């Protein structure tokens, strides 16, 4: 079955086990999306030379929703307050989303090879 660009998921949702405390409330539901070039660039600026902070900054930029927390408040510093199990859940969802895009990319590259070899 051929996948089309419209079939690609650009975000995926999940729920944290413990949740993130913010402004006196636990926030559990989240949505994470694909990274843009700008997300990667800004995360590198934010993280400086600290690879872990760059990584967290990129995850923070990819999170589209985290409970009722405003997007502008979601950053690497905030994510440092996550419990390990909750970070693992976010990373699993991120991996699933990235994997769905990778399968589309593989199919696209295979289609491109076929079309250039028949030209």
PyMOL commands that set and color helices and strands:
alter all, ss='L'
color gray80, all
select helices_A, chain A and resi 5-7+37-47+51-62+71-73+76-79+84-117
alter helices_A, ss='H'
color red, helices_A
select strands_A, chain A and resi 11-22+25-33+63-66
alter strands_A, ss='S'
color yellow, strands_A
deselect
rebuild
show_as cartoon
